[in-house]
Amino acid sequence: MPIDYSKLRNITARELINGLTHDGFTHTRTNGSHRRYRHSDGRRVTVSCHVLSDTFPPKTLKSIIEGQARWTDADLQRLGLTK
């Protein structure tokens, strides 16, 4: 089932980072506005935000969710990121 990004339109950097940490990602380093997270299975995610209340454009959100974190719709519901 494809992910419905209309439900994720207003997700903030804080919510996304909380989801990453609940899924087992750990913060490895920060370079400017880029925060890097790594999972024990080798997945890496870069979250670019200036303040934690920033929201993401749809393409950036899709890259983070599908390409980097490799989350499914079920993962998003389990982490409480969908409404």
C-alpha positions in Angstrom: 0.0 0.0 0.0 1.5 3.4 -1.0 2.1 6.0 1.7 -0.5 8.8 1.7 1.7 12.0 2.0 -1.4 14.2 2.4 -1.6 13.0 6.0 2.0 13.8 6.6 2.1 17.3 5.1 2.6 19.2 8.4 5.0 16.8 10.1 7.7 18.8 11.9 11.4 18.0 12.2 10.8 17.3 16.0 8.1 14.7 15.2 10.3 13.1 12.5 13.3 13.0 14.8 11.2 11.5 17.6 10.0 8.8 15.2 13.6 8.0 14.2 14.7 7.6 17.8 11.7 5.4 18.7 12.6 3.3 15.7 16.2 2.7 17.0 18.1 5.4 15.1 20.8 7.3 17.1 22.1 10.8 16.5 25.7 10.4 15.2 26.7 14.0 14.2 25.5 17.4 13.2 27.0 19.6 10.5 25.3 23.0 10.3 21.6 22.4 9.8 22.1 18.7 8.8 21.5 16.2 11.6 22.6 12.6 10.8 21.1 9.5 12.3 22.2 5.9 12.0 20.4 2.6 12.7 22.2 -0.6 13.8 21.1 -2.3 10.6 23.1 0.2 8.5 20.3 2.7 7.5 21.3 6.3 7.6 19.0 9.4 7.6 19.9 13.0 7.2 17.4 15.5 8.5 18.0 19.1 7.4 16.3 21.7 9.5 17.2 25.0 11.0 14.6 24.8 13.9 12.7 21.8 15.1 9.4 23.3 14.1 10.3 23.3 10.4 8.1 21.2 8.1 9.4 19.5 5.0 8.4 19.8 1.3 6.8 16.6 0.0 9.8 15.4 -2.1 12.2 15.8 0.9 9.8 14.0 3.2 9.5 11.1 0.6 13.2 10.9 0.4 13.6 10.7 4.1 10.7 8.2 4.7 11.1 5.9 1.7 14.7 6.3 0.6 16.6 6.7 3.8 14.6 5.3 6.7 12.8 2.8 4.5 9.6 3.0 6.4 6.3 1.6 5.2 2.8 2.9 5.9 2.6 0.4 8.8 5.8 1.8 10.3 4.4 5.4 10.1 1.3 4.3 12.0 3.3 2.4 14.6 5.4 5.5 15.2 2.4 7.7 15.4 3.4 9.9 12.5 0.1 9.6 10.5 -3.1 11.2 11.6 
